Amino acid sequence: MAVNEARLTEIIKTIQAYDTIIIHRHEHPDPDAIGSQGGLAEMLKLSFPEKKVYAVGADIGNLGWLNTMDTVADDVYQNALVIVTDTANTPRICDQRFSTGKALIKIDHHPNDDPYGDITYVDVDASSCSEIIVDLFHAGHGLLKLNGAAARLLYAGIVGDTGRFLYPATTSKTFRAVSELVTYDFSPADVSQRMNEINLGQARLQSYVFNHLQVDDHGAAWVIIPQAALKELGISNDDASAAVSTPGRLRDVKAWLEFVENPAGPYRVHLRSKGPVINELAKAHDGGGHPLASGAKAKDQAEIDTMIQQLQTLVAAWHD
């Protein structure tokens, strides 16, 4: 969709009306969740120094180099404006206190299956939620300000969600946003280098994925990563995200599932595709997301087998 400047202006006016703003993002954050949340927080701190602005959520693990989270007492929410970025549905919002504020705004680029909030701004054509925050900056027509700290976070978010500009959601508008961000005082090369780095365990996990990946004749692929493998490699479940895109490097793979066993509870499932639409499959298994990149859950081997069969059917139909 085209940028809805009237709705962005409404968001800015709402921000102006509150003295306290608390910004949330989704659980198990990726660079766009951290980038859009933190970039918005830095922009609002700079633009409205008299306001109290917080970015909250659980520990962000190996993305700690990108930003840090604030600690906020429950009573701070009482008269606060809460903004949630990059989160399609309420169960995925990290820190469920988001609903205890005075008002709620949703800013996102996933399909709007759960239109929560007093104001909802969703642009499914945006490459990332961080790109939408750049749109918000422009909608301020000089009222909102950016600096190197904000630009660095937004740049990281865009680079992360576009797969370093590999994915189809990357547009000329995306490149215009990035070209503007890199004029601020931070090192894009340092950010990109840090995002490209993995530890030795993550490198070995990619080898594990290639060694255990199964691919059918139509290009549907899947791999199960058990806890035992993660422990042997000395990496956490969050570290396993480094291998999500690994199967896509194979020419014959069209869409794939990665099942990562949690220490307790269901498997975390990563769904990715080069063409077949996979987010409806994700929705059928307690998940959702973009047409070509989604997440879901599988409670046991039976559900894993069902998801594999459904992916095979989906890819075969697309292939034909």
C-alpha positions as CSV (number, residue, x, y, z in Angstrom):
1,M,0.0,0.0,0.0
2,A,1.0,3.6,-0.4
3,V,2.2,5.5,2.6
4,N,-0.8,6.7,4.6
5,E,0.5,10.1,5.7
6,A,-2.8,11.1,7.3
7,R,-2.6,8.0,9.6
8,L,1.1,8.7,10.4
9,T,0.2,12.3,11.2
10,E,-2.4,10.9,13.6
11,I,0.2,8.8,15.3
12,I,2.5,11.8,15.7
13,K,-0.3,13.9,17.2
14,T,-1.0,11.1,19.6
15,I,2.7,10.9,20.6
16,Q,2.7,14.7,21.2
17,A,-0.2,14.3,23.6
18,Y,1.6,12.0,26.0
19,D,4.4,12.6,28.5
20,T,5.3,8.9,28.8
21,I,5.8,6.5,25.9
22,I,6.6,2.9,26.3
23,I,7.6,0.9,23.2
24,H,7.3,-2.9,22.9
25,R,8.3,-5.4,20.2
26,H,7.8,-9.1,19.6
27,E,9.3,-12.0,21.6
28,H,12.5,-13.7,20.3
29,P,13.4,-10.4,18.5
30,D,15.2,-10.1,15.2
31,P,17.1,-7.0,14.0
32,D,14.0,-5.4,12.7
33,A,12.1,-5.8,16.0
34,I,15.1,-4.3,17.9
35,G,15.8,-1.7,15.1
36,S,12.2,-0.4,14.8
37,Q,11.6,-0.3,18.5
38,G,15.0,1.3,19.4
39,G,15.1,3.6,16.4
40,L,11.6,4.9,17.3
41,A,12.7,5.4,20.9
42,E,15.9,7.3,20.0
43,M,13.9,9.5,17.5
44,L,11.3,10.4,20.1
45,K,13.9,11.1,22.8
46,L,15.7,13.4,20.5
47,S,12.5,15.1,19.2
48,F,10.8,15.5,22.5
49,P,13.5,15.7,25.3
50,E,10.9,16.5,27.9
51,K,9.1,13.2,27.4
52,K,10.0,9.9,29.1
53,V,10.5,7.3,26.5
54,Y,11.2,3.6,27.2
55,A,12.0,0.5,25.1
56,V,11.0,-2.6,27.0
57,G,11.2,-6.4,26.6
58,A,13.0,-9.5,27.7
59,D,16.8,-10.0,27.3
60,I,17.7,-9.8,23.6
61,G,20.6,-12.3,23.8
62,N,23.1,-12.2,20.9
63,L,21.5,-8.9,19.7
64,G,22.7,-7.1,22.8
65,W,25.3,-5.3,20.8
66,L,22.5,-3.5,18.9
67,N,20.5,-2.1,21.9
68,T,19.6,-2.5,25.5
69,M,16.2,-2.7,27.1
70,D,14.8,-0.4,29.8
71,T,13.3,-1.5,33.1
72,V,9.9,0.0,33.7
73,A,7.7,-0.3,36.9
74,D,4.1,-1.4,36.5
75,D,2.7,2.0,37.6
76,V,4.5,3.8,34.8
77,Y,2.0,2.4,32.4
78,Q,-1.0,4.0,34.1
79,N,-1.0,7.2,31.9
80,A,1.4,6.1,29.2
81,L,1.1,5.7,25.5
82,V,2.2,2.2,24.4
83,I,3.5,1.6,20.9
84,V,4.1,-1.9,19.6
85,T,6.4,-2.3,16.6
86,D,6.9,-5.3,14.2
87,T,4.4,-7.6,16.0
88,A,1.5,-9.1,14.1
89,N,-0.6,-10.4,17.0
90,T,-0.9,-9.8,20.7
91,P,0.3,-13.2,21.9
92,R,3.7,-12.5,20.4
93,I,4.1,-9.1,22.1
94,C,7.0,-9.3,24.5
95,D,5.9,-8.1,28.0
96,Q,2.2,-8.5,28.2
97,R,1.9,-5.2,30.2
98,F,1.4,-3.5,26.8
99,S,-2.4,-3.7,27.4
100,T,-2.2,-1.7,30.7
101,G,-1.3,1.7,29.2
102,K,-3.7,4.6,28.5
103,A,-3.6,4.2,24.8
104,L,-2.1,1.7,22.3
105,I,-0.7,2.0,18.8
106,K,0.3,-0.8,16.5
107,I,3.0,-0.2,13.8
108,D,3.7,-3.2,11.7
109,H,4.3,-4.6,8.2
110,H,2.9,-8.2,8.6
111,P,-0.6,-9.1,7.4
112,N,-3.1,-7.4,9.7
113,D,-4.8,-10.5,11.0
114,D,-5.0,-9.1,14.5
115,P,-5.8,-5.4,14.2
116,Y,-5.2,-4.5,17.9
117,G,-4.7,-1.0,19.2
118,D,-6.5,2.3,19.3
119,I,-4.5,3.3,16.2
120,T,-3.3,0.6,13.8
121,Y,-0.8,1.4,11.1
122,V,0.1,-1.6,8.9
123,D,2.0,-1.4,5.6
124,V,2.4,-4.9,4.2
125,D,4.4,-3.6,1.2
126,A,7.1,-2.1,3.5
127,S,10.4,-4.1,3.5
128,S,10.5,-3.8,7.3
129,C,8.9,-2.1,10.3
130,S,12.1,0.0,10.4
131,E,11.3,1.4,7.0
132,I,7.9,2.5,8.3
133,I,9.6,4.4,11.1
134,V,11.5,6.3,8.4
135,D,8.1,7.0,6.8
136,L,6.9,8.3,10.2
137,F,10.0,10.5,10.4
138,H,9.2,12.0,7.0
139,A,5.5,12.5,8.0
140,G,6.7,14.9,10.8
141,H,7.9,17.4,8.2
142,G,10.7,18.5,10.4
143,L,9.1,18.0,13.8
144,L,10.8,14.6,14.3
145,K,14.6,14.3,14.4
146,L,17.1,11.6,13.6
147,N,20.6,11.2,14.8
148,G,23.3,8.5,14.4
149,A,21.9,6.3,17.2
150,A,18.4,6.2,15.6
151,A,19.7,5.8,12.1
152,R,22.0,2.9,13.1
153,L,19.1,1.0,14.6
154,L,16.8,1.6,11.7
155,Y,19.5,0.7,9.2
156,A,20.1,-2.6,11.0
157,G,16.4,-3.3,11.0
158,I,16.1,-2.8,7.2
159,V,19.2,-4.8,6.4
160,G,18.0,-7.6,8.7
161,D,14.5,-7.9,7.3
162,T,15.5,-7.6,3.6
163,G,18.2,-10.3,4.0
164,R,20.8,-7.7,3.0
165,F,18.4,-6.5,0.2
166,L,17.9,-10.1,-1.1
167,Y,14.2,-10.5,-0.5
168,P,11.4,-9.4,-2.9
169,A,10.0,-6.8,-0.4
170,T,13.1,-4.7,-1.1
171,T,12.0,-1.7,-3.3
172,S,13.4,1.6,-4.6
173,K,11.7,3.2,-1.6
174,T,13.8,0.9,0.7
175,F,17.0,2.0,-1.0
176,R,16.0,5.7,-0.6
177,A,15.4,5.1,3.1
178,V,18.8,3.4,3.5
179,S,20.6,6.1,1.4
180,E,19.2,8.7,3.8
181,L,20.0,6.8,7.0
182,V,23.7,6.3,6.0
183,T,24.2,10.1,5.9
184,Y,24.0,10.1,9.7
185,D,26.9,9.6,12.1
186,F,27.3,5.8,12.4
187,S,29.3,3.2,10.5
188,P,27.0,1.1,8.1
189,A,30.0,-1.2,7.5
190,D,30.4,-1.9,11.2
191,V,26.7,-2.8,11.5
192,S,26.7,-5.0,8.5
193,Q,29.9,-6.8,9.6
194,R,28.4,-7.4,13.0
195,M,25.2,-8.8,11.5
196,N,27.2,-11.0,9.2
197,E,29.3,-12.6,12.1
198,I,28.4,-15.9,13.6
199,N,30.2,-18.0,16.3
200,L,31.8,-21.3,15.7
201,G,28.8,-23.2,17.1
202,Q,26.5,-21.4,14.6
203,A,28.8,-22.2,11.8
204,R,28.8,-25.9,12.7
205,L,25.0,-25.7,13.0
206,Q,24.9,-24.7,9.3
207,S,26.8,-27.8,8.5
208,Y,24.4,-29.8,10.6
209,V,21.5,-28.4,8.6
210,F,23.1,-29.3,5.3
211,N,23.9,-32.8,6.5
212,H,20.4,-33.5,7.8
213,L,18.3,-31.5,5.3
214,Q,15.7,-33.6,3.4
215,V,14.6,-32.3,0.0
216,D,11.8,-33.8,-2.1
217,D,11.6,-33.8,-5.9
218,H,9.6,-30.5,-6.0
219,G,11.9,-28.5,-3.8
220,A,10.2,-28.8,-0.4
221,A,12.8,-29.2,2.3
222,W,12.8,-29.7,6.0
223,V,15.2,-30.3,8.9
224,I,14.7,-31.1,12.6
225,I,17.3,-29.6,15.0
226,P,17.0,-31.4,18.4
227,Q,18.1,-30.1,21.7
228,A,20.9,-32.7,21.8
229,A,22.4,-31.2,18.7
230,L,22.3,-27.6,20.1
231,K,23.9,-28.7,23.3
232,E,26.6,-30.6,21.5
233,L,27.4,-27.5,19.5
234,G,27.2,-25.3,22.6
235,I,24.6,-22.9,21.3
236,S,21.2,-21.6,22.5
237,N,17.8,-21.8,20.7
238,D,18.2,-18.1,19.9
239,D,21.6,-18.8,18.3
240,A,19.9,-21.3,16.0
241,S,18.4,-18.4,14.1
242,A,21.7,-18.1,12.3
243,A,20.8,-21.2,10.2
244,V,17.2,-20.2,9.2
245,S,18.2,-19.1,5.7
246,T,20.8,-21.9,5.2
247,P,18.5,-24.2,3.1
248,G,17.7,-21.4,0.7
249,R,21.2,-21.3,-0.6
250,L,20.5,-24.6,-2.4
251,R,19.3,-24.0,-5.9
252,D,16.7,-26.8,-5.9
253,V,15.1,-25.8,-2.6
254,K,11.9,-23.7,-3.1
255,A,10.5,-23.6,0.4
256,W,11.6,-25.1,3.7
257,L,10.8,-25.8,7.4
258,E,13.2,-25.8,10.2
259,F,12.0,-27.4,13.4
260,V,14.0,-26.3,16.5
261,E,13.3,-28.3,19.6
262,N,12.8,-26.1,22.7
263,P,14.1,-27.1,26.1
264,A,10.5,-27.5,27.2
265,G,7.3,-27.2,25.2
266,P,6.6,-27.2,21.5
267,Y,9.1,-27.0,18.6
268,R,9.8,-23.6,17.2
269,V,9.2,-23.7,13.5
270,H,10.8,-21.4,10.9
271,L,9.1,-21.3,7.5
272,R,10.8,-19.7,4.5
273,S,10.1,-19.7,0.8
274,K,11.4,-18.5,-2.6
275,G,7.9,-18.4,-4.1
276,P,5.2,-20.7,-2.6
277,V,3.1,-18.7,-0.1
278,I,3.7,-20.3,3.3
279,N,2.0,-18.0,5.9
280,E,-1.3,-19.8,5.7
281,L,0.5,-23.0,6.7
282,A,2.0,-21.1,9.6
283,K,-1.4,-19.8,10.7
284,A,-2.7,-23.4,10.8
285,H,0.0,-24.2,13.4
286,D,-0.2,-21.4,16.0
287,G,1.8,-19.0,13.9
288,G,1.8,-16.5,11.1
289,G,3.9,-13.9,9.3
290,H,4.8,-12.9,5.8
291,P,3.9,-14.8,2.6
292,L,7.5,-15.9,2.2
293,A,8.7,-15.8,5.8
294,S,6.7,-17.0,8.8
295,G,7.0,-18.7,12.2
296,A,4.9,-21.4,13.9
297,K,4.9,-24.1,16.5
298,A,4.7,-27.9,16.5
299,K,3.9,-29.7,19.7
300,D,5.2,-33.1,18.7
301,Q,6.4,-35.4,16.0
302,A,2.9,-36.0,14.7
303,E,2.5,-32.3,14.0
304,I,5.9,-32.1,12.5
305,D,4.9,-34.9,10.1
306,T,1.7,-33.1,9.2
307,M,3.5,-29.8,8.5
308,I,6.0,-31.6,6.3
309,Q,3.2,-33.2,4.3
310,Q,1.4,-29.9,4.0
311,L,4.5,-28.2,2.7
312,Q,5.1,-30.9,0.2
313,T,1.6,-30.5,-1.1
314,L,1.9,-26.8,-1.3
315,V,5.2,-26.7,-3.1
316,A,4.1,-29.5,-5.5
317,A,1.0,-27.4,-6.5
318,W,3.2,-24.3,-6.9
319,H,5.7,-26.2,-9.0
320,D,3.1,-27.6,-11.3
